[in-house]
Amino acid sequence: MTTLITSYTGDGCTGRCDAKCYNAWGPECHCICRGANHGIGRQEAIASTRDLPASWFEQAEAAGHLISVPGSFVTAPGLIPRINPDLTDKAVTP
């Protein structure tokens, strides 16, 4: 059984999307994919799962949240990140 998405906290696994979801026959989905992979088969679910993070970022951005992605820097609209000579981390307006 291929697990496509898994969520963990300090208490262990809190949710996952696996064959119970993407091979499902019934109409209800209670897994972490929120129905995106429900009943669509393994190959389609793999492709769908690759697209999920982009939709999560779009939803967060639409809600006004700033998202930090490892290896990138995200600022609020209208702010330009600049490195200050005193090495403090500041974003200044243009």
C-alpha positions as CSV (number, residue, x, y, z in Angstrom):
1,M,0.0,0.0,0.0
2,T,1.5,3.3,-1.1
3,T,1.1,6.2,1.4
4,L,1.0,9.5,-0.5
5,I,0.7,12.1,2.3
6,T,1.4,11.7,6.0
7,S,1.1,14.3,8.8
8,Y,3.0,14.0,12.1
9,T,3.1,15.9,15.3
10,G,4.9,15.2,18.5
11,D,2.2,12.7,19.3
12,G,2.9,10.6,16.1
13,C,0.9,10.2,12.9
14,T,-2.1,12.5,12.8
15,G,-3.4,11.7,9.3
16,R,-2.5,10.1,5.9
17,C,-3.7,9.4,2.4
18,D,-3.1,5.9,1.2
19,A,-4.8,3.1,-0.8
20,K,-7.8,3.2,1.5
21,C,-8.5,6.6,0.0
22,Y,-7.3,6.5,-3.6
23,N,-8.9,3.1,-4.2
24,A,-12.1,3.9,-2.3
25,W,-15.5,3.1,-3.8
26,G,-17.7,5.1,-1.4
27,P,-18.5,8.8,-1.7
28,E,-17.1,10.0,1.7
29,C,-13.5,10.9,2.3
30,H,-12.1,11.4,5.8
31,C,-8.4,11.5,5.1
32,I,-5.8,14.3,5.0
33,C,-6.2,14.9,1.2
34,R,-9.6,16.3,1.8
35,G,-11.1,14.4,-1.1
36,A,-8.5,15.4,-3.7
37,N,-7.4,11.7,-4.2
38,H,-10.6,9.9,-3.2
39,G,-11.4,7.0,-5.5
40,I,-9.2,8.2,-8.4
41,G,-6.7,5.3,-8.4
42,R,-3.0,5.2,-7.6
43,Q,-1.4,6.8,-10.6
44,E,-3.9,9.7,-10.7
45,A,-3.5,10.2,-7.0
46,I,0.3,10.4,-7.3
47,A,-0.1,13.1,-9.9
48,S,-2.7,14.9,-7.8
49,T,-0.5,14.8,-4.7
50,R,2.3,16.5,-6.6
51,D,-0.1,19.4,-7.3
52,L,-1.5,19.7,-3.8
53,P,1.2,21.9,-2.2
54,A,0.7,24.6,-4.8
55,S,-3.0,24.8,-4.0
56,W,-2.2,25.0,-0.3
57,F,0.1,28.0,-0.9
58,E,-2.6,29.6,-3.1
59,Q,-5.2,29.2,-0.4
60,A,-2.9,30.5,2.3
61,E,-1.9,33.5,0.2
62,A,-5.6,34.3,-0.6
63,A,-6.2,34.3,3.1
64,G,-3.4,36.8,3.7
65,H,-0.9,34.4,5.2
66,L,2.8,34.7,4.5
67,I,4.4,31.3,3.7
68,S,8.0,30.4,4.3
69,V,9.4,27.7,2.0
70,P,12.9,26.2,2.8
71,G,15.4,27.8,0.4
72,S,13.2,30.8,-0.4
73,F,12.2,34.2,1.0
74,V,8.7,35.5,0.9
75,T,7.7,39.0,1.9
76,A,4.5,41.0,2.0
77,P,3.5,42.9,-1.3
78,G,5.3,46.2,-1.6
79,L,8.3,45.2,0.6
80,I,11.7,44.6,-0.8
81,P,14.1,42.5,1.3
82,R,17.5,44.1,1.8
83,I,20.5,43.0,3.8
84,N,21.3,45.7,6.4
85,P,25.0,46.4,6.9
86,D,24.6,45.8,10.7
87,L,23.4,42.2,9.8
88,T,19.9,42.7,11.3
89,D,17.1,41.1,9.4
90,K,14.8,43.8,8.1
91,A,12.5,44.4,5.1
92,V,12.2,48.0,4.0
93,T,9.8,49.8,1.7
94,P,11.2,51.1,-1.7
